[in-house]
Amino acid sequence: MRRSRDALLRACEQIVSTVDIPDPFDVTAFVAGVAAVRGRPIELVPLAASRGTPCGLLAATDRADYVFYRTDTSPLHQEHILLHEMGHLVCGHTGSGELSEAIAAALLPNLSAALVRRVLGRTVYARRQEQEAELVASLIMHRVRRRVPGTPVSGELARLRSAFGSGAGR
């Protein structure tokens, strides 16, 4: 078990080392860079919160990649959601899968789940792929946060800022 975690970490570190991360970091610029490397557009689609709506979702179609993300959360969490979905792309997780009824209904409640499935095509990943995408997102965020010069803030205010994604320029 420990070996497989170490192998996963090494593999994800290798992937992140090959990804161009803008400095200073801007998630929109990062997405545009991944789109340029992939040679296809990536469209960011905000999702309103409703019961059963996932935090994020990637739908790769013939024309473009669509990244859906929740808007009812902190800026830091939104950034992590976007990086997780981008992690799927940089790891090459664009194979086929099955779109669940709950996700189809949450994304486009006025359309039938069958139509949404036919248009979006796929969304379900194996557990290993979810772990890879999550680790890639975390490693990118770690690299980005190390570069950001911080103003020392102590005590409760620092913990609140960290928890709610508050920071300069937000």
FIMAR-208455 format. One record per residue: x, y, z of N, C-alpha, C, O in turn; residue number from 1. Coordinates in pm, whole numbers, plus 50000, padded with zeros to 5 digits. Atoms other than C-alpha are relative to their C-alpha. Example, Ala and Ser with C-alpha at 12.3 -4.5 7.8 and 13.67 -1.06 7.14 Angstrom:
REM FIMAR-208455
  n.c1  n.c2  n.c3 ca.c1 ca.c2 ca.c3  c.c1  c.c2  c.c3  o.c1  o.c2  o.c3 num
 50089 49881 50000 51230 49550 50780 50090 50120 50000 50194 50118 50066   1
 49918 49881 49994 51367 49894 50714 49923 50109 50073 49974 50220 50090   2
//
This chain:
REM FIMAR-208455
  n.c1  n.c2  n.c3 ca.c1 ca.c2 ca.c3  c.c1  c.c2  c.c3  o.c1  o.c2  o.c3 num
 50083 49881 50000 50000 50000 50000 50087 50125 50000 50063 50218 49923   1
 49909 49884 49992 50279 50243 50094 50074 50019 49868 50094 50132 49823   2
 49928 49991 50128 50466 50160 49771 49911 50060 49891 49956 50141 49810   3
 50088 49948 50104 50162 50232 49558 49975 50150 50021 49964 50225 49923   4
 50015 49856 49973 50112 50571 49732 50124 50076 49957 50115 50183 49898   5
 49875 49935 50040 50478 50656 49680 50013 50006 49849 50058 50107 49793   6
 49995 50003 50147 50456 50552 49315 49903 50103 49942 49935 50170 49844   7
 50098 49901 50044 50143 50765 49272 50056 50141 50017 50044 50224 49927   8
 49941 49868 49974 50317 51065 49429 50109 50031 49898 50113 50140 49842   9
 49891 49978 50098 50624 51024 49206 49944 50025 49860 49990 50114 49789  10
 50060 49982 50134 50409 50989 48894 49935 50138 49987 49950 50204 49885  11
 50066 49869 50004 50206 51300 48980 50101 50114 50006 50083 50217 49941  12
 49894 49898 49998 50518 51500 49066 50063 50014 49862 50094 50125 49819  13
 49945 49997 50135 50656 51406 48724 49907 50074 49905 49952 50156 49825  14
 50098 49932 50085 50337 51521 48553 50003 50150 50026 50009 50230 49932  15
 50001 49857 49965 50334 51853 48742 50128 50069 49955 50126 50186 49919  16
 49874 49939 50042 50700 51912 48657 50001 50035 49852 50082 50116 49808  17
 50004 49973 50143 50607 51914 48288 49895 50105 49962 49885 50145 49846  18
 50109 49907 50026 50314 52155 48322 50049 50144 50021 50117 50174 50119  19
 49964 49859 49989 50364 52528 48259 49902 50068 50096 49782 50074 50069  20
 50082 49934 49899 50236 52712 48566 50035 50149 49997 50149 50186 50027  21
 49972 49857 50010 50203 53090 48518 50049 50060 50132 50007 50019 50240  22
 49948 49930 49883 50393 53316 48756 49994 50149 49972 50069 50196 49887  23
 50084 50042 49888 50218 53498 48907 49886 49911 49950 49845 49918 49835  24
 50100 50098 50038 49955 53229 48910 49865 50065 49977 49820 50150 50055  25
 50136 49961 50032 49619 53292 48748 49935 49875 49941 49983 49822 49841  26
 50060 50126 50042 49386 52995 48708 49948 50007 49856 49954 49908 49783  27
 50049 49987 50137 49235 53132 48386 50115 49989 49900 50101 49925 49796  28
 49881 50011 50086 49582 53171 48232 50050 49856 49998 50096 49808 49895  29
 49959 50141 49994 49666 52819 48350 49913 49915 49908 49964 49832 49832  30
 50094 50075 50085 49355 52680 48181 50029 50028 49853 50029 49937 49770  31
 49968 49965 50139 49441 52870 47862 50129 49931 49954 50138 49889 49838  32
 49876 50069 50035 49791 52720 47869 49978 49852 49974 50034 49796 49880  33
 50032 50141 50021 49656 52366 47905 49925 49983 49868 49949 49888 49794  34
 50075 50005 50126 49413 52436 47620 50095 50011 49881 50079 49940 49781  35
 49903 49982 50110 49702 52554 47400 50080 49873 49978 50102 49832 49863  36
 49923 50124 50011 49904 52241 47474 49914 49889 49940 49961 49811 49858  37
 50091 50103 50051 49600 52021 47404 49953 50030 49858 49905 49941 49788  38
 50043 49962 50134 49523 52215 47086 49850 50002 49983 49799 49978 49873  39
 50146 49995 50004 49155 52249 47172 49951 50090 50112 50017 50102 50215  40
 50050 49909 49897 48941 52494 47368 49955 49927 50127 49910 49812 50124  41
 50054 50045 49872 48858 52448 47733 49907 50111 50046 49949 50225 50064  42
 50099 49901 49956 48542 52623 47842 49965 49976 50146 49932 49865 50186  43
 50036 50005 49859 48480 52702 48208 49853 50035 50014 49808 50139 49964  44
 50145 49983 49989 48114 52666 48301 49963 50001 50148 49971 49898 50215  45
 50041 49995 49859 47994 52789 48642 49870 49924 50022 49780 49925 49938  46
 50120 50077 49963 47735 52570 48816 49934 50062 50121 50001 50090 50221  47
 50075 49957 49882 47466 52698 49048 49983 49879 50091 49968 49766 50044  48
 50013 50109 49904 47437 52492 49362 49857 49948 50002 49761 50024 50005  49
 50128 50067 49978 47156 52244 49385 50031 49861 50051 50143 49813 50040  50
 49979 50133 49943 47108 51909 49548 50053 49905 49893 49996 49893 49785  51
 49942 50097 50092 47328 51650 49381 50099 50057 49902 50159 49983 49824  52
 49903 49941 50091 47543 51899 49193 50141 49968 50048 50173 49992 50164  53
 49862 50027 49960 47905 51786 49194 50077 50131 50014 50036 50234 49960  54
 49915 49880 49988 48178 52034 49293 50058 50037 49865 50064 50155 49830  55
 49942 49976 50131 48336 51997 48953 49978 49881 49911 49949 49770 49956  56
 50025 50106 50097 48303 51798 48638 50069 50035 49870 50068 50150 49827  57
 49936 49982 50129 48497 51753 48316 49922 49921 49896 49894 49803 49915  58
 50067 50067 50111 48319 51673 47992 50081 50027 49874 50088 50140 49827  59
 49921 49987 50123 48541 51609 47690 49912 49961 49883 49859 49850 49878  60
 50081 50027 50118 48356 51635 47361 50091 50006 49877 50210 50033 49889  61
 49922 49992 50123 48469 51626 46999 50051 50142 49974 50158 50160 49917  62
 49967 49861 50029 48477 52006 46987 50088 50067 50106 50177 50144 50073  63
 49933 49930 49891 48607 52114 47329 49992 49920 50128 49921 49819 50136  64
 50010 50054 49865 48664 52026 47692 49921 50102 50082 49948 50222 50076  65
 50081 49913 49918 48406 52168 47931 50027 49967 50146 50017 49852 50188  66
 49973 50018 49858 48496 52220 48296 49891 50074 50076 49884 50197 50074  67
 50107 49945 49918 48196 52273 48522 50052 50013 50143 50120 49923 50192  68
 49953 49980 49862 48262 52417 48869 49895 50076 50080 49822 50160 50027  69
 50097 49937 49909 48055 52524 49169 50037 50144 50027 50155 50178 50040  70
 49978 49859 49972 48014 52894 49233 49966 50038 50144 49994 50150 50187  71
 50044 49970 49864 47877 52870 49587 50103 49959 50105 50068 49906 50211  72
 49893 50038 49908 48213 52815 49753 50107 50108 49996 50098 50203 49918  73
 49895 49897 49991 48525 53011 49842 50084 50004 49872 50089 49905 49798  74
 49912 49991 50117 48762 53136 49571 50111 49893 50002 50147 49839 49898  75
 49897 50102 49990 49029 52897 49702 49946 49862 49961 50013 49787 49890  76
 50060 50129 50034 48794 52599 49674 49967 49994 49851 49988 49890 49788  77
 50026 49996 50144 48685 52706 49324 50129 49973 49922 50130 49897 49825  78
 49872 50021 50067 49050 52722 49222 50042 49854 50008 50091 49797 49910  79
 49964 50141 49985 49110 52374 49361 49913 49910 49913 49962 49814 49853  80
 50091 50077 50086 48804 52238 49180 50049 50007 49856 50060 49904 49788  81
 49952 49983 50137 48931 52383 48852 50131 49925 49978 50149 49861 49874  82
 49872 50071 50014 49281 52246 48912 49981 49849 50002 50053 49776 49933  83
 50030 50144 49999 49137 51902 48992 49954 49955 49862 50002 49855 49809  84
 50049 50037 50132 48949 51895 48664 50110 50015 49895 50118 49934 49802  85
 49885 49985 50091 49258 52026 48480 50097 49883 50022 50162 49837 49928  86
 49916 50116 49970 49447 51745 48656 49958 49879 49918 50042 49804 49871  87
 50048 50110 50085 49227 51496 48472 50055 50017 49858 50099 49920 49796  88
 49952 49976 50137 49326 51659 48143 50150 49977 49988 50195 49910 49895  89
 49855 50015 50013 49700 51677 48209 50045 49857 50026 50153 49817 49982  90
 49969 50142 49978 49694 51316 48327 49951 49912 49885 49980 49793 49880  91
 50050 50077 50114 49520 51210 48006 49874 49922 50029 49846 49824 49960  92
 50124 50069 49964 49193 51104 48171 49884 50049 49914 49793 50114 49966  93
 50110 49954 50085 48968 51170 47875 49927 49884 49934 49856 49903 49836  94
 50067 50117 50055 48844 50818 47809 49851 50003 50025 49799 50099 50081  95
 50146 50002 49985 48483 50714 47807 49959 49949 50136 50034 49876 50203  96
 50057 50041 49873 48268 50659 48109 49851 50024 49993 49799 50057 49886  97
 50144 49986 50001 47906 50681 48211 49959 50121 50080 50006 50139 50192  98
 50052 49883 49932 47728 51003 48305 49884 49956 50089 49789 49895 50041  99
 50107 50043 49909 47513 50947 48614 49875 50086 49981 49883 50201 49938 100
 50128 49929 50009 47147 51047 48620 50003 50125 50088 49953 50230 50046 101
 49997 49886 49908 47210 51277 48920 50081 50115 49943 50042 50231 49952 102
 49916 49895 50057 47489 51465 48746 49930 50061 49879 49930 50183 49863 103
 50071 49949 50118 47289 51495 48422 49888 50094 50043 49870 50201 49984 104
 50111 49917 49953 46991 51634 48612 50050 50130 50062 49988 50235 50047 105
 49945 49880 49937 47208 51876 48809 50055 50098 49897 50041 50219 49913 106
 49939 49914 50101 47387 52009 48501 49896 50068 49912 49901 50189 49891 107
 50099 49948 50095 47091 52052 48269 49864 49944 50036 49816 49851 49971 108
 50125 50059 49949 46766 51993 48458 49884 50002 49901 49789 49925 49919 109
 50111 49993 50096 46544 52085 48162 50013 49902 49884 49925 49893 49799 110
 49978 50096 50107 46691 51816 47935 49999 49859 50055 50027 49838 50173 111
 50000 50139 49955 46659 51441 47952 50143 49954 50027 50237 50000 49962 112
 49868 50053 49967 46949 51252 48107 50063 49931 49879 50185 49938 49860 113
 49947 50068 50119 46984 51050 47785 50061 50101 49903 50167 50075 49846 114
 49946 49898 50089 47033 51367 47579 50129 50059 50056 50226 50077 49983 115
 49880 49945 49938 47285 51509 47827 50115 49900 49986 50227 49939 49955 116
 49897 50103 50015 47475 51179 47821 50053 49996 49859 50174 49984 49838 117
 49957 50005 50140 47482 51181 47443 50087 50121 49965 50183 50108 49889 118
 49925 49879 50031 47611 51541 47431 50133 50003 50075 50237 50030 50015 119
 49878 49989 49920 47862 51528 47716 50086 49875 49995 50208 49884 50005 120
 49922 50120 50028 47966 51171 47666 50060 49924 50115 50050 49802 50117 121
 49932 50075 49896 48156 51086 47983 50028 50087 50122 50040 50209 50110 122
 49959 49927 49882 48234 51183 48339 50054 49911 50112 50122 49963 50201 123
 49962 50085 49888 48301 50883 48562 50144 49951 49985 50184 49904 49879 124
 49859 50042 50000 48661 50805 48654 50020 49888 50101 49943 49872 50196 125
 49961 50102 49903 48823 50514 48828 50059 50071 50122 50101 50186 50114 126
 49947 49942 49876 48936 50573 49186 50143 50047 49982 50179 50154 50031 127
 49861 49961 50023 49301 50583 49075 50008 50132 49923 50093 50216 49953 128
 49999 49876 50076 49223 50858 48824 49958 50118 50087 50014 50227 50073 129
 50040 49893 49908 49046 51063 49091 50115 50035 50093 50139 50152 50121 130
 49885 49975 49913 49347 51022 49319 50108 50078 49925 50167 50171 49980 131
 49899 49929 50079 49582 51133 49041 49960 50145 49979 50042 50235 49999 132
 50046 49863 50025 49372 51439 48955 50007 50084 50127 50047 50200 50124 133
 49998 49928 49873 49341 51537 49320 50143 50031 50043 50171 50142 50089 134
 49860 49978 49962 49712 51495 49385 50066 50102 49908 50143 50186 49955 135
 49945 49901 50094 49806 51690 49070 49952 50139 50040 50032 50232 50044 136
 50053 49870 49958 49575 51974 49181 50069 50050 50126 50105 50167 50135 137
 49935 49961 49874 49726 51975 49530 50146 50038 49979 50194 50134 50038 138
 49860 49968 50026 50083 51970 49399 50014 50134 49928 50105 50211 49957 139
 49997 49870 50069 50011 52261 49164 49972 50112 50099 50043 50213 50101 140
 50032 49896 49901 49849 52459 49445 50116 50021 50097 50145 50134 50136 141
 49885 49988 49910 50146 52385 49670 50111 50081 49934 50170 50169 49997 142
 49896 49925 50071 50391 52511 49407 49962 50147 49987 50047 50234 50006 143
 50046 49863 50017 50182 52823 49347 50007 50075 50133 50055 50188 50136 144
 50002 49934 49869 50142 52903 49717 50140 50026 50054 50161 50123 50126 145
 49861 49977 49956 50516 52868 49780 50057 50126 49936 50142 50192 49995 146
 49948 49884 50072 50577 53144 49523 49939 50131 50047 49998 50237 50025 147
 50071 49879 49963 50328 53391 49671 50060 50058 50127 50056 49995 50233 148
 49948 49939 49878 50497 53633 49910 49884 50038 50089 49792 50107 50046 149
 50111 49975 49909 50275 53653 50213 50032 50106 50102 50147 50127 50140 150
 49987 49907 49890 50216 53919 50470 49975 49920 50125 49873 49853 50136 151
 50021 50080 49879 50263 53765 50812 49872 50043 50072 49854 50159 50107 152
 50123 49978 49925 49926 53734 50980 49994 49891 50104 50014 49773 50074 153
 49995 50101 49894 49896 53563 51313 49862 49966 50052 49764 50036 50027 154
 50118 50039 49924 49635 53382 51514 49879 49963 49917 49889 49905 49809 155
 50128 50038 50059 49269 53343 51428 49980 50057 49860 49923 49989 49774 156
 50018 49939 50131 49275 53583 51132 50072 49919 49892 50017 49901 49784 157
 49926 50082 50097 49540 53373 50956 49925 49871 49969 49917 49830 49853 158
 50074 50125 50022 49337 53054 51005 49873 50026 49919 49839 49947 49832 159
 50121 49967 50077 49019 53223 50877 50033 50029 49855 49964 49983 49765 160
 49961 49970 50138 49197 53359 50571 50034 49871 49926 49995 49854 49810 161
 49964 50126 50063 49337 53016 50499 49876 49916 49969 49865 49859 49860 162
 50119 50083 50016 49003 52842 50547 49905 50052 49892 49842 49974 49820 163
 50098 49944 50092 48802 53083 50335 50062 50054 49871 49994 50119 49792 164
 49939 49963 50126 49054 53148 50061 50021 50148 49984 50039 50195 49871 165
 49977 49856 50011 49095 53515 50141 50147 50026 49978 50232 49956 50033 166
 49861 49964 50023 49409 53676 50018 50007 50127 49920 49904 50177 49873 167
 49981 49877 50075 49554 53977 49846 49950 49982 49858 49972 49878 49796 168
 50046 50003 50138 49392 54056 49516 49873 49920 49978 49835 49898 49863 169
 50125 50077 50016 49077 53855 49580 49882 50086 50033 49768 50041 50025 170
//
